[in-house]
Amino acid sequence: MNLWSILVAFLALAVGIYFIPSPIDPEPFVFEGPPPALEGPLALNRRLQRGRRLFLGQLKGPESFTADQEGNVYTGTVDGKLWRIHRDTLAFITQMGQNVPECGTNVDYEPVCGRPHGLRLDQDGQLIVADSYLGLFKVDPMSGEKTLLLSSKDGCDGIPFGFLNGLELSRNGTVFFTDSSTKWGRRHVRYEVIETNHLGRLLSYDPETGHVQTLLHSLFMPNGIALSPEEDFIILAETSIGRVSRYWLKGPEVGKKETLINNMPGYPDNIRLSDRGTFLVGLNTIRFHGRLLAPFLDLIGPFPAIKRLMTKLIPLSWYNLLLPMYGLILELSPEGEILDSLHDPNGSLTWTISDVFQHGGLYYLGNTDLPFLPVLEDWG
């Protein structure tokens, strides 16, 4: 084959790729600066390695947690199941969707099987669950009986829910929850992150009246949420841009959203209130500056054309190869100051941390896909 033939073949390939439609419609995004240095409260340590793995091969992707006064801990997994944990025993509660053999093995079946994310116990001892695909549910934790409170198809303001995610309950029973994207479902979360759109919402639901309303819109993949001890504000993770914000529910600033911390060393997932009055944040993926290159999303963020090309050529599952096996938890003050951090630099206990739930002297560490439940035994 001569040089001319090679050139023609190359041009034909380039033209063919150009005309392949991209699955995403990305926008440019530029972080406000490089990631913060690993010093001070972010200094490298190995305190996140002081734990153990429970239910290896039995729980896959225990994403978030809640607990009752009898010491039972509840969680949902990637196969659409809800579970009750008591000490070292595990009990199945219910399947959020249909229980078919493909559940937990093929992401394309998630809309069929369900995928429970945020969950809390209400004052009547019932589980309130945000299923990413199906909607808001009330579930009896003993019998497994499910009641659909709000369907994803119905959504809010005429817009269906695309990706229900974080959930929080106030003392008066109001359910606060996030819809991470009105475009992409959970199984396409990589597209959501790469596209860097702002199609997410923070919403509230009144179980007494059935009224649902949008509190904030145009958010960048809103994820975990947590109420302050006085319930005068709620803090919110915007995962795809590494930001945590505060939304005021009461007081002179009511209805106002403000940034608490930006340019984080990773991408925040769930946020939980600690017994110290601080907020514990699990980072799903770290955002560290490499020896030669900036973090991956920092590099491609300003260039929509590169994002389009990548998603044409690279299968979704391959992006997991870019995720480092590095676990990181942050402790934030109510004003967004980083007070402490726990690291697992080689993932010997866990990585891709989705939740940090403090209960009974332990810290239950959520994740989205790993086949075990990591438990931290000492904050240190």
C-alpha positions in Angstrom: 0.0 0.0 0.0 1.5 3.3 -1.1 1.5 6.6 0.9 -1.4 8.0 -1.2 -3.6 5.0 -0.3 -2.8 5.3 3.4 -3.7 9.0 3.3 -7.0 8.4 1.5 -7.9 5.7 4.1 -7.0 7.9 6.9 -9.1 10.8 5.6 -12.0 8.5 5.0 -11.8 7.2 8.6 -11.6 10.8 9.9 -14.6 11.9 7.9 -16.5 8.8 9.0 -15.7 9.5 12.7 -16.7 13.2 12.2 -20.2 12.3 11.0 -20.8 9.7 13.7 -23.2 11.5 16.1 -21.9 12.1 19.6 -24.0 10.9 22.4 -23.3 14.0 24.4 -23.7 17.8 23.9 -20.9 19.1 26.1 -20.3 22.5 27.4 -16.8 24.0 28.2 -16.0 24.1 31.9 -12.8 25.4 33.5 -12.0 24.8 37.2 -11.0 27.9 39.1 -7.5 26.6 39.6 -5.4 23.5 40.2 -6.4 21.1 42.9 -5.4 22.1 46.4 -2.0 20.8 47.7 -2.0 17.8 50.0 -0.9 19.7 53.1 -2.3 20.9 56.4 -5.7 19.1 57.0 -5.3 17.5 53.5 -1.9 16.0 54.3 -1.3 12.4 53.1 -2.0 9.7 55.7 -3.3 6.1 55.9 -6.0 6.5 58.5 -8.7 5.3 56.2 -7.0 1.9 56.1 -7.9 1.0 59.7 -11.1 -0.9 58.9 -12.4 -4.2 57.5 -14.6 -5.4 54.7 -17.9 -7.0 55.4 -20.2 -9.2 53.2 -17.6 -9.8 50.5 -19.4 -11.0 47.4 -22.8 -10.5 49.1 -23.3 -6.7 48.8 -22.4 -4.9 45.6 -22.4 -1.2 45.7 -23.9 -0.4 49.1 -24.4 3.3 48.2 -26.0 5.0 51.2 -27.1 4.1 54.8 -29.6 4.8 57.6 -30.2 3.1 60.9 -32.9 2.6 63.5 -32.7 2.6 67.3 -32.4 -1.2 67.5 -29.0 -1.0 65.8 -30.1 -2.1 62.4 -28.4 -0.5 59.5 -30.1 -0.3 56.1 -28.6 0.1 52.6 -29.4 -0.4 48.9 -27.2 -2.1 46.3 -26.6 -2.0 42.6 -28.8 -5.0 41.9 -31.9 -3.0 43.1 -32.1 -4.7 46.5 -32.7 -3.2 50.0 -30.9 -4.9 52.9 -30.9 -4.9 56.7 -27.6 -5.3 58.5 -27.4 -6.2 62.2 -23.9 -6.6 63.5 -22.4 -9.1 61.1 -25.6 -10.5 59.7 -27.4 -9.6 56.5 -31.1 -9.8 55.7 -32.9 -9.1 52.4 -35.8 -6.7 52.6 -37.1 -6.2 49.1 -36.4 -5.6 45.4 -37.1 -2.1 44.3 -38.0 -3.2 40.7 -38.2 -6.6 39.1 -35.9 -9.3 40.3 -34.5 -10.8 37.1 -31.2 -12.7 36.7 -29.4 -9.8 35.0 -29.8 -7.5 38.1 -26.4 -6.4 39.3 -24.6 -7.8 36.3 -25.8 -5.6 33.4 -26.3 -1.8 33.8 -28.8 -1.8 31.0 -31.2 -3.7 33.3 -31.0 -1.1 36.1 -34.2 0.6 35.0 -35.9 -2.8 35.3 -34.3 -3.9 38.6 -34.2 -0.5 40.2 -31.3 1.2 42.0 -31.8 2.5 45.5 -29.7 5.5 46.4 -30.5 7.9 49.2 -32.6 6.4 52.1 -33.7 7.5 55.5 -36.1 6.4 58.2 -39.1 8.6 59.0 -40.7 9.1 62.4 -42.9 6.0 61.9 -39.9 3.8 61.3 -40.6 3.5 57.6 -37.8 3.7 55.0 -38.0 6.6 52.5 -36.0 5.6 49.5 -34.9 7.5 46.4 -34.7 4.9 43.6 -32.6 6.4 40.8 -35.0 5.2 38.1 -38.4 4.5 39.6 -39.1 7.3 42.0 -39.6 8.0 45.7 -40.9 5.1 47.8 -41.9 4.3 51.4 -40.8 0.8 52.4 -41.7 -1.2 55.5 -38.2 -2.4 56.7 -39.6 -5.6 58.2 -42.2 -6.8 55.7 -40.6 -5.2 52.6 -44.0 -3.7 51.5 -43.4 -0.8 49.1 -45.6 2.2 48.5 -44.8 4.5 45.6 -44.9 8.1 46.8 -43.7 9.9 43.6 -43.1 8.3 40.2 -40.1 9.4 38.2 -42.4 9.5 35.2 -44.5 12.2 36.8 -41.5 14.2 38.1 -42.0 17.8 38.9 -43.1 20.9 36.9 -43.9 18.6 33.9 -40.3 17.3 33.8 -39.7 13.6 34.6 -37.0 12.7 37.1 -33.9 11.3 35.2 -31.6 10.3 38.1 -32.9 10.5 41.7 -29.9 10.5 44.0 -29.5 12.1 47.4 -32.2 12.3 50.1 -32.7 13.9 53.5 -35.6 14.1 55.9 -36.5 17.0 58.1 -38.0 16.6 61.6 -41.4 17.7 60.2 -41.3 14.9 57.6 -40.4 17.0 54.6 -38.4 14.9 52.1 -35.6 16.8 50.4 -34.0 15.0 47.4 -31.9 15.6 44.3 -32.5 14.8 40.7 -28.9 14.6 39.3 -29.9 15.0 35.7 -33.1 15.4 33.7 -31.2 14.0 30.7 -29.0 11.1 31.8 -29.9 8.1 34.0 -27.5 6.6 36.5 -26.2 4.0 34.1 -24.9 6.9 31.9 -23.3 8.8 34.8 -20.0 9.0 32.9 -21.7 10.9 30.1 -23.2 13.3 32.7 -19.8 14.0 34.2 -18.0 14.5 30.9 -20.8 16.6 29.4 -20.6 18.9 32.5 -24.2 20.1 31.9 -26.3 21.9 34.6 -29.5 20.0 34.3 -29.9 18.9 38.0 -32.5 19.9 40.6 -33.0 20.1 44.4 -36.6 19.3 45.3 -38.8 18.9 48.3 -41.8 16.6 48.8 -44.5 16.9 51.5 -45.8 13.5 52.4 -49.0 14.9 54.0 -50.2 16.8 50.9 -48.2 15.0 48.1 -46.9 18.4 46.9 -43.5 18.4 45.2 -41.6 21.5 44.3 -38.3 22.5 42.8 -36.1 24.5 45.2 -33.1 24.9 42.9 -32.5 24.1 39.2 -29.6 24.4 36.8 -27.3 22.5 39.1 -24.2 20.5 38.1 -25.0 16.9 39.0 -26.5 17.6 42.4 -25.8 14.5 44.6 -25.7 14.1 48.4 -27.5 16.5 50.7 -27.5 17.1 54.5 -29.5 19.3 56.8 -27.8 21.4 59.4 -28.6 20.6 63.1 -31.0 23.5 63.3 -32.4 22.6 59.9 -32.0 26.2 58.8 -29.9 25.2 55.7 -29.1 22.2 53.6 -25.7 21.6 52.1 -25.4 20.1 48.6 -22.7 18.3 46.6 -22.4 19.2 42.9 -20.3 16.3 41.9 -19.3 17.0 38.4 -17.6 20.3 39.2 -16.2 19.4 42.7 -18.3 21.9 44.6 -20.3 21.9 47.9 -23.0 24.6 48.2 -25.4 25.8 50.9 -29.0 26.5 50.4 -30.8 28.5 53.1 -34.2 27.2 54.3 -34.8 29.7 57.0 -33.7 33.2 58.2 -32.8 36.4 56.3 -31.0 34.5 53.5 -33.9 32.0 52.9 -34.0 30.8 49.3 -30.3 31.8 48.7 -27.7 29.4 47.4 -24.0 30.1 48.1 -20.8 28.2 47.5 -19.2 26.7 50.7 -16.2 25.1 49.0 -15.0 24.9 45.4 -12.1 23.5 43.6 -12.1 20.4 45.8 -9.4 17.6 45.8 -12.1 15.2 44.4 -15.7 14.8 43.4 -18.1 14.8 46.3 -20.9 12.3 46.7 -23.0 11.9 49.8 -22.7 14.3 52.8 -23.5 13.3 56.3 -23.7 15.2 59.6 -21.3 13.8 62.2 -21.8 13.7 66.0 -19.3 16.6 66.2 -21.6 18.9 64.2 -19.3 18.7 61.2 -20.1 17.3 57.8 -18.4 14.1 56.4 -18.0 14.0 52.7 -17.1 10.9 50.7 -15.2 11.6 47.5 -16.2 9.3 44.6 -13.0 10.0 42.7 -9.9 12.0 43.6 -8.7 15.1 41.7 -5.0 15.2 42.3 -2.4 16.9 40.1 -0.1 14.2 38.5 3.6 14.5 38.1 3.2 15.6 34.5 -0.4 16.3 33.8 -3.4 18.0 35.4 -6.4 15.8 36.4 -8.3 14.2 33.5 -11.4 16.3 33.8 -9.4 19.5 34.2 -7.6 18.7 31.0 -10.6 18.0 28.8 -13.0 20.4 30.5 -12.5 23.5 28.3 -12.7 21.5 25.0 -16.2 20.3 24.0 -14.8 18.9 20.7 -12.5 16.5 22.5 -15.3 15.4 24.8 -17.5 14.6 21.7 -14.7 12.7 20.1 -13.9 10.7 23.2 -17.5 9.6 23.7 -17.7 8.5 20.0 -14.7 6.3 20.3 -14.4 5.0 23.9 -17.0 2.7 25.4 -18.5 3.8 28.7 -17.1 0.9 30.7 -13.5 1.9 29.7 -13.7 5.1 31.7 -13.5 3.0 34.9 -9.8 2.3 34.0 -9.1 6.0 34.6 -10.4 5.9 38.2 -7.5 5.6 40.7 -7.9 3.1 43.6 -7.5 5.9 46.1 -10.0 6.4 49.0 -10.5 9.9 50.5 -12.9 11.4 53.0 -13.2 15.0 54.0 -14.5 16.6 57.2 -15.9 20.0 56.7 -17.0 22.8 59.1 -20.5 24.3 58.6 -18.7 27.1 56.7 -17.0 24.7 54.3 -13.5 24.7 55.8 -11.6 21.5 55.5 -10.9 20.3 59.0 -9.6 16.8 58.4 -9.1 14.2 55.8 -8.7 10.4 55.8 -6.7 8.7 53.0 -6.3 5.2 51.7 -3.6 5.8 49.0 -3.7 2.3 47.5 -7.3 1.3 48.1 -6.4 -1.4 50.6 -9.7 -0.9 52.4 -11.8 1.0 49.8 -12.0 3.7 47.1 -14.8 5.4 45.2 -16.4 6.4 48.5 -20.1 7.4 48.2 -21.1 7.8 51.8 -19.6 8.1 55.3 -22.3 7.1 57.8 -21.4 7.2 61.5 -23.3 4.7 63.7 -22.6 2.6 66.8 -19.0 3.7 67.0 -18.3 2.7 63.4 -18.2 4.5 60.1 -20.0 2.7 57.2 -18.4 3.6 53.9 -20.6 3.5 50.8 -19.5 2.8 47.3 -21.2 2.5 43.9 -19.9 -0.7 42.5 -17.5 -2.6 44.8 -18.6 -6.1 46.0 -18.2 -5.5 49.8 -19.1 -3.1 52.6 -16.1 -1.3 54.1 -16.4 -0.3 57.8 -13.9 2.1 59.4 -13.4 1.2 63.1 -11.6 4.3 64.3 -11.6 7.9 63.0 -8.3 8.4 64.8 
